[in-house]
Every structure is written in structure tokens, then in C-alpha cells.
């Protein structure tokens, strides 16, 4: 009698590995997103202290605030 190869075991190992990789990737993505939102909130708080600000953005670890005339009024980390 010929013994069959355990194909289901190989497939199970592959799917478990993919599930673990997916879980780690999702955790990393959520952490990156949370850090971005936290930095954006900090930038908003800094810019909103100035009554003349129109917009702000966070880029390369710097917070930029723009006034009503389109000039930078604050730039910081």
C-alpha cells in the first residue's frame, strides 16, 4: 500500500504562517497610523494657539502653520 503525502499539513503550515505575517503587518500599520494621527493632533494644537492661522500640515517631523495671507507663521517640531 502506497502512503499518501500529507498535503493538508503543508497547506495548514502555509496558511498559519500567512495569518501570522498578516497579523504582524496589520499591527505595524495601525501603529504607524496612530503615530501619524498623534503628531497631526500635536501640530493642530500648536497652530490653533495662534488666532491668525488658516491651515497647518505636518511633514518631515516639522509642523507648518500658515496665516490668512498664506505666509508661514510658525514652523516647529
Phi, psi and omega in degrees: 000133182273135181274134180278147179285145182280070182298322182296329179291319178295315178297321179297317179296319179297313182291324176294318178298315178297322178296318179294316179298318179297318181296317179295318179298315179296320177298319179295317179298317179296322179294316179298316179297319179295318178298320179297314180296322180296317178293322179295319177297321178296317179297317178299317180297318180295314183288326183287350175290334178268125185288344186265006185281145178252318181209170178208160170204158182243122183211134177052047179061023175233142178257126180247129176244138183238137180271186184296332180273358180089013180263148175291127178251344179203140178215118181194178183254000000 
